[in-house]
Amino acid sequence: MLRKHLILPALLTVGLGLTTFSCGSDSDTVEVPTEGLVTTVKEVSTGDFKIESEVPVSNIADSRVIVEDLGGNRDTFTLDEAKMVSQVADPDSRAGRPFRSAGMGYFGFLMLSRMGRTPSAGAYINNGAHQSATSNAGSSMRNSARSTTRSKSGFGGGKSTRSFGG
């Protein structure tokens, strides 16, 4: 006769064993850009920022985000400053919106240190700006990207040899 009170502990034990001793890879390969960008983000209406242009530069360290508000005032941020502001500012706040917008374009690949899919045309001021960024900055970044292996982190991301029991 099957003992119902033993089913749950048995299932939990099997599940724990599978996650603890997973056969999954503890790393994955990502494409990392080797060139930088100068991205100009312009306020098109109060609090709404769009990418005006993205121009490749030879060094990632030369990357900048130029933010222009409705009044024509401009501020320039390095990649490190843009990363810092985007991490500490609420993305929907006045301070965070330009960087959220910049992150929707190719500059987002630099902030995340990996390549991804083509940015949406809606992130740009107009279709011409999107096409120009895709054919210039996007093409340059894809052609100069290098593959690198990174360790995964988090639950179930690696192998364990720890044993349980007595």
Backbone as JSON, one array per atom type, in Angstrom:
{
  "sequence": "MLRKHLILPALLTVGLGLTTFSCGSDSDTVEVPTEGLVTTVKEVSTGDFKIESEVPVSNIADSRVIVEDLGGNRDTFTLDEAKMVSQVADPDSRAGRPFRSAGMGYFGFLMLSRMGRTPSAGAYINNGAHQSATSNAGSSMRNSARSTTRSKSGFGGGKSTRSFGG",
  "N": [[0.84, -1.18, 0.0], [0.54, 2.24, -0.83], [2.02, 4.84, 0.87], [0.78, 7.83, 1.66], [1.81, 9.9, 3.22], [4.51, 9.8, 2.82], [5.05, 10.61, 0.26], [5.29, 13.44, -0.29], [7.7, 14.22, 1.19], [9.53, 12.6, -0.24], [9.36, 13.61, -2.87], [10.28, 16.22, -2.43], [12.9, 15.69, -1.64], [13.99, 14.53, -3.98], [13.68, 16.73, -5.74], [15.34, 18.65, -4.46], [17.77, 17.36, -4.7], [18.1, 17.38, -7.5], [18.32, 20.14, -8.06], [20.51, 20.83, -6.51], [22.61, 19.23, -7.49], [22.83, 19.99, -10.19], [23.27, 19.61, -13.71], [23.79, 21.74, -15.22], [25.4, 24.43, -17.01], [27.93, 26.5, -15.59], [28.57, 28.9, -16.6], [28.26, 31.34, -19.25], [28.37, 32.47, -22.67], [28.86, 35.72, -23.82], [28.43, 38.59, -25.94], [30.61, 41.25, -26.0], [30.89, 44.69, -26.35], [33.61, 46.43, -27.92], [34.07, 48.96, -28.66], [33.11, 52.39, -28.08], [30.38, 54.75, -27.53], [28.93, 57.9, -28.38], [26.14, 59.23, -27.24], [23.37, 61.18, -27.91], [20.74, 62.48, -26.18], [17.59, 63.83, -26.32], [15.17, 66.02, -24.96], [11.91, 65.78, -25.88], [9.35, 66.44, -25.22], [7.9, 67.63, -22.19], [9.61, 65.87, -19.81], [9.86, 63.66, -21.5], [12.15, 61.87, -23.16], [14.15, 61.25, -26.03], [16.32, 59.42, -28.22], [18.58, 61.2, -30.09], [20.91, 60.94, -31.57], [23.49, 58.46, -32.15], [26.8, 57.92, -32.05], [29.61, 56.1, -32.99], [32.66, 55.67, -31.11], [36.19, 55.12, -30.78], [37.17, 54.11, -28.32], [35.84, 52.61, -25.39], [36.03, 54.04, -23.05], [35.76, 56.64, -23.88], [33.11, 57.05, -24.19], [30.0, 58.78, -24.0], [27.04, 60.34, -22.66], [25.0, 62.72, -23.83], [22.81, 65.01, -22.67], [20.05, 66.87, -23.55], [17.86, 69.35, -22.6], [14.45, 70.72, -22.84], [14.82, 73.46, -22.85], [17.21, 73.77, -24.14], [19.49, 73.46, -22.69], [22.48, 71.7, -21.98], [23.95, 68.73, -20.71], [26.74, 66.67, -20.05], [27.66, 63.3, -19.65], [29.84, 60.76, -18.48], [30.37, 57.25, -19.28], [30.58, 55.8, -16.87], [29.4, 57.64, -15.07], [26.83, 57.74, -16.16], [26.01, 55.08, -15.77], [26.03, 55.03, -12.96], [24.09, 57.0, -12.27], [21.86, 55.84, -13.5], [21.56, 53.6, -11.93], [21.03, 54.53, -9.34], [19.02, 56.43, -9.52], [15.49, 56.77, -9.67], [13.98, 55.29, -12.42], [11.81, 56.57, -13.55], [11.97, 59.1, -12.64], [12.78, 62.61, -12.92], [15.56, 62.85, -13.13], [16.3, 60.26, -13.86], [15.05, 59.6, -16.29], [16.36, 60.49, -18.8], [18.51, 58.68, -18.93], [17.32, 56.23, -18.87], [16.13, 56.4, -21.36], [18.46, 56.6, -22.99], [19.49, 54.09, -22.48], [17.77, 52.53, -23.91], [18.68, 52.46, -26.43], [21.63, 51.74, -28.38], [23.48, 52.45, -26.5], [22.66, 51.25, -24.2], [23.69, 48.68, -24.43], [26.33, 49.1, -23.79], [26.09, 49.94, -21.14], [25.15, 47.63, -19.98], [27.16, 45.94, -20.6], [27.05, 44.02, -22.62], [26.05, 42.69, -25.77], [22.94, 42.88, -27.52], [19.62, 42.61, -28.75], [18.42, 44.49, -31.62], [17.75, 47.89, -30.98], [14.53, 49.4, -30.36], [12.71, 51.32, -32.74], [11.09, 53.25, -31.65], [12.5, 54.4, -29.57], [13.95, 56.43, -30.56], [14.26, 59.8, -31.88], [13.23, 60.06, -34.47], [12.52, 58.05, -37.42], [14.7, 58.24, -39.15], [16.84, 58.83, -37.43], [16.93, 56.44, -36.02], [17.54, 54.58, -38.07], [20.03, 55.56, -38.89], [21.55, 55.22, -36.54], [21.42, 52.43, -36.3], [22.69, 51.56, -38.68], [25.19, 52.76, -38.45], [26.31, 53.09, -35.62], [25.31, 50.7, -34.48], [26.12, 48.73, -36.34], [28.89, 49.07, -36.23], [29.4, 48.42, -33.53], [28.55, 45.73, -33.43], [30.34, 44.57, -35.26], [32.77, 44.96, -33.99], [32.57, 43.68, -31.61], [33.49, 41.35, -29.04], [33.6, 37.93, -28.07], [33.04, 36.68, -24.83], [33.41, 34.73, -21.87], [31.35, 34.4, -19.12], [30.82, 33.96, -15.64], [27.96, 32.48, -14.23], [25.66, 33.61, -11.78], [23.78, 33.16, -8.78], [20.81, 31.33, -7.75], [20.93, 27.91, -8.44], [22.75, 28.26, -10.48], [25.21, 27.07, -10.59], [27.41, 24.24, -10.0], [27.29, 21.91, -7.33], [28.99, 20.13, -4.8], [28.35, 19.46, -2.34], [27.34, 17.39, 0.32], [24.51, 15.84, 1.88], [23.05, 14.62, 4.87], [23.56, 11.8, 7.17]],
  "CA": [[0.0, 0.0, 0.0], [1.29, 3.47, -0.94], [1.84, 5.7, 2.04], [0.68, 9.2, 1.18], [2.62, 10.83, 4.01], [5.9, 9.71, 2.37], [5.18, 11.13, -1.1], [5.79, 14.81, -0.29], [9.14, 14.26, 1.51], [10.3, 11.98, -1.32], [9.41, 14.57, -3.98], [11.16, 17.32, -2.02], [14.27, 15.18, -1.66], [14.39, 14.42, -5.39], [13.81, 18.09, -6.26], [16.54, 19.26, -3.88], [18.91, 16.69, -5.33], [18.24, 17.84, -8.88], [18.81, 21.51, -8.1], [21.83, 20.89, -5.89], [23.58, 18.59, -8.34], [22.42, 20.23, -11.57], [24.28, 19.41, -14.73], [23.83, 22.96, -16.02], [26.66, 25.14, -17.15], [28.09, 27.56, -14.61], [28.99, 30.1, -17.32], [27.7, 31.48, -20.58], [29.14, 33.34, -23.54], [28.16, 36.95, -24.21], [29.15, 39.49, -26.83], [30.95, 42.48, -25.29], [31.38, 45.7, -27.29], [34.97, 46.92, -27.68], [34.05, 50.37, -29.0], [32.16, 53.16, -27.3], [29.38, 55.57, -28.22], [28.47, 59.18, -27.86], [24.7, 59.23, -27.46], [22.69, 62.43, -27.59], [19.34, 62.27, -25.81], [16.93, 65.15, -26.34], [13.82, 66.09, -24.4], [11.0, 66.16, -26.96], [8.25, 67.09, -24.51], [8.25, 67.64, -20.78], [9.87, 64.56, -19.23], [9.94, 62.6, -22.52], [13.45, 61.94, -23.83], [14.37, 60.33, -27.15], [17.68, 59.42, -28.73], [18.74, 62.0, -31.3], [21.99, 60.33, -32.36], [24.48, 57.6, -31.51], [27.97, 57.94, -32.91], [30.66, 55.26, -32.41], [34.01, 56.18, -30.82], [37.08, 53.97, -30.77], [37.37, 53.58, -26.97], [34.67, 52.62, -24.49], [36.26, 55.11, -22.05], [35.36, 57.92, -24.47], [31.64, 57.07, -24.31], [29.32, 59.88, -23.31], [25.63, 60.6, -22.9], [24.74, 64.16, -23.83], [21.39, 65.2, -22.4], [19.6, 68.22, -23.86], [16.48, 69.55, -22.17], [13.63, 71.54, -23.73], [15.37, 74.81, -22.9], [18.47, 73.79, -24.88], [20.62, 73.23, -21.77], [23.11, 70.4, -22.22], [24.85, 68.13, -19.72], [27.46, 65.53, -20.6], [27.96, 62.29, -18.65], [30.66, 59.63, -18.91], [29.71, 55.96, -19.14], [30.49, 55.49, -15.44], [28.39, 58.52, -14.47], [25.51, 57.3, -16.65], [25.69, 53.83, -15.05], [25.75, 55.35, -11.57], [22.8, 57.69, -12.19], [20.79, 54.91, -13.86], [21.39, 52.64, -10.85], [20.52, 55.13, -8.12], [17.83, 57.25, -9.77], [14.26, 56.12, -10.11], [13.95, 55.47, -13.87], [10.72, 57.46, -13.94], [12.2, 60.43, -12.09], [13.34, 63.6, -13.86], [16.98, 62.54, -13.3], [16.49, 58.94, -14.44], [14.45, 59.44, -17.62], [17.29, 60.54, -19.94], [19.37, 57.5, -18.95], [16.45, 55.13, -19.3], [16.02, 56.55, -22.81], [19.75, 56.23, -23.59], [19.61, 52.65, -22.34], [16.9, 51.86, -24.88], [19.43, 52.39, -27.69], [22.86, 50.97, -28.33], [24.2, 52.79, -25.27], [22.26, 50.24, -23.22], [24.6, 47.55, -24.53], [27.53, 49.46, -23.04], [25.76, 49.97, -19.72], [25.0, 46.24, -19.53], [28.38, 45.24, -21.02], [26.8, 42.9, -23.52], [25.25, 43.01, -26.94], [21.59, 42.34, -27.47], [18.86, 42.78, -29.99], [18.38, 45.85, -32.16], [16.83, 48.75, -30.24], [13.26, 49.78, -30.97], [12.67, 52.62, -33.42], [10.38, 54.18, -30.78], [13.42, 55.03, -28.63], [14.64, 57.49, -31.28], [13.46, 60.98, -32.24], [12.52, 59.76, -35.71], [12.99, 56.85, -38.11], [16.02, 58.51, -39.71], [17.82, 58.68, -36.35], [17.02, 55.0, -35.74], [18.26, 53.93, -39.17], [21.42, 56.01, -38.84], [22.19, 54.55, -35.4], [21.52, 51.0, -36.61], [23.69, 51.31, -39.72], [26.51, 53.27, -38.04], [26.72, 52.64, -34.28], [24.98, 49.28, -34.29], [27.0, 47.93, -37.19], [30.24, 49.18, -35.68], [29.46, 47.67, -32.28], [28.46, 44.29, -33.74], [31.57, 44.14, -35.94], [33.93, 45.03, -33.11], [32.3, 42.97, -30.35], [34.23, 40.11, -28.83], [32.92, 36.97, -27.2], [33.7, 36.41, -23.56], [32.67, 33.81, -21.02], [31.09, 34.95, -17.79], [30.23, 33.04, -14.67], [26.58, 32.76, -13.81], [25.5, 33.67, -10.33], [22.4, 33.01, -8.34], [20.31, 30.0, -7.42], [20.94, 26.92, -9.51], [23.64, 28.66, -11.55], [26.48, 26.35, -10.6], [27.39, 22.88, -9.52], [27.62, 21.75, -5.92], [29.36, 18.78, -4.4], [28.02, 19.36, -0.93], [26.47, 16.25, 0.59], [23.59, 15.97, 3.0], [22.74, 13.34, 5.53], [24.38, 11.54, 8.31]],
  "C": [[0.89, 1.25, 0.0], [1.0, 4.36, 0.25], [1.93, 7.16, 1.61], [1.58, 10.15, 1.96], [4.09, 10.77, 3.63], [6.13, 10.33, 1.0], [5.79, 12.53, -1.11], [7.27, 14.87, 0.1], [10.01, 13.65, 0.4], [10.44, 12.93, -2.5], [10.34, 15.73, -3.65], [12.62, 16.9, -2.06], [14.79, 15.07, -3.09], [14.59, 15.8, -5.99], [15.05, 18.79, -5.75], [17.78, 18.65, -4.5], [19.16, 17.18, -6.74], [18.78, 19.27, -8.95], [20.2, 21.63, -7.51], [22.91, 20.33, -6.8], [23.24, 18.77, -9.81], [23.59, 20.03, -12.51], [24.44, 20.65, -15.59], [25.19, 23.61, -16.03], [26.73, 26.24, -16.1], [28.64, 28.83, -15.27], [28.23, 30.17, -18.64], [28.53, 32.48, -21.37], [28.29, 34.53, -23.94], [29.06, 37.75, -25.15], [29.36, 40.81, -26.11], [31.48, 43.49, -26.31], [32.8, 46.14, -26.92], [35.11, 48.39, -28.07], [33.01, 51.07, -28.14], [31.2, 53.94, -28.18], [29.25, 56.93, -27.56], [27.0, 59.25, -28.26], [24.12, 60.57, -27.03], [21.22, 62.13, -27.37], [18.71, 63.64, -25.66], [15.53, 65.04, -25.77], [12.88, 66.6, -25.49], [9.7, 66.77, -26.45], [8.58, 66.93, -23.03], [8.37, 66.21, -20.23], [9.99, 63.41, -20.2], [11.22, 62.79, -23.33], [13.55, 60.88, -24.91], [15.81, 60.47, -27.61], [17.72, 60.2, -30.04], [19.83, 61.41, -32.19], [22.85, 59.42, -31.49], [25.64, 57.47, -32.49], [29.06, 57.08, -32.25], [31.96, 56.04, -32.18], [34.9, 54.96, -30.57], [37.28, 53.35, -29.38], [36.11, 53.66, -26.14], [34.81, 53.76, -23.48], [35.84, 56.48, -22.58], [33.85, 58.04, -24.64], [31.06, 58.19, -23.48], [27.82, 59.8, -23.6], [25.48, 62.11, -22.78], [23.24, 64.32, -23.71], [21.04, 66.66, -22.66], [18.14, 68.36, -23.45], [15.74, 70.47, -23.13], [14.16, 72.96, -23.89], [16.69, 74.9, -23.65], [19.69, 73.61, -23.99], [21.16, 71.82, -21.97], [24.01, 70.01, -21.05], [25.48, 66.91, -20.37], [27.87, 64.6, -19.46], [28.85, 61.21, -19.26], [29.84, 58.35, -18.75], [29.54, 55.6, -17.66], [29.45, 56.35, -14.73], [26.99, 58.1, -14.9], [25.09, 56.02, -15.95], [25.27, 54.14, -13.62], [24.37, 56.01, -11.44], [21.67, 56.71, -12.5], [20.55, 53.88, -12.77], [20.74, 53.25, -9.61], [19.24, 55.94, -8.32], [16.65, 56.37, -10.14], [14.13, 56.36, -11.61], [12.84, 56.4, -14.35], [10.88, 58.86, -13.38], [12.78, 61.34, -13.17], [14.8, 63.28, -14.15], [17.19, 61.23, -14.05], [16.01, 58.78, -15.86], [15.43, 59.52, -18.79], [18.14, 59.27, -20.06], [18.58, 56.24, -19.29], [16.3, 55.19, -20.81], [17.31, 56.17, -23.51], [19.94, 54.73, -23.55], [18.74, 51.87, -23.3], [17.58, 51.74, -26.25], [20.66, 51.53, -27.53], [23.68, 51.28, -27.09], [23.85, 51.81, -24.15], [23.16, 49.02, -23.25], [25.89, 47.85, -23.77], [27.25, 49.45, -21.54], [25.63, 48.56, -19.17], [26.21, 45.38, -19.86], [28.09, 43.99, -21.82], [25.9, 43.35, -24.67], [23.88, 42.37, -26.8], [20.9, 42.55, -28.8], [18.87, 44.24, -30.42], [17.37, 46.68, -31.38], [15.59, 49.12, -31.06], [13.35, 51.17, -31.6], [11.98, 53.67, -32.55], [11.27, 54.88, -29.77], [14.1, 56.25, -29.24], [13.68, 58.61, -31.65], [12.64, 60.72, -33.49], [13.14, 58.53, -36.36], [14.39, 57.04, -38.69], [17.11, 58.36, -38.65], [18.01, 57.22, -36.0], [17.83, 54.29, -36.82], [19.74, 54.31, -39.17], [22.17, 55.31, -37.71], [22.4, 53.07, -35.71], [22.63, 50.74, -37.63], [25.08, 51.77, -39.31], [26.95, 52.66, -36.7], [26.47, 51.16, -34.09], [25.89, 48.37, -35.09], [28.42, 47.93, -36.65], [30.39, 48.35, -34.41], [29.41, 46.16, -32.54], [29.76, 43.78, -34.36], [32.78, 44.12, -35.03], [33.74, 44.26, -31.8], [33.17, 41.71, -30.27], [33.43, 39.22, -27.89], [33.73, 36.77, -25.94], [32.81, 35.48, -22.74], [32.55, 34.42, -19.65], [30.48, 33.89, -16.91], [28.82, 33.46, -14.36], [26.58, 32.85, -12.3], [24.04, 33.52, -10.0], [22.02, 31.57, -8.15], [20.34, 29.08, -8.63], [21.9, 27.23, -10.63], [24.94, 27.88, -11.6], [26.31, 24.96, -10.06], [27.79, 22.86, -8.06], [28.0, 20.31, -5.66], [29.08, 18.57, -2.93], [27.07, 18.18, -0.72], [25.63, 16.51, 1.82], [23.4, 14.61, 3.62], [23.73, 13.01, 6.59], [25.09, 10.29, 8.25]]
}
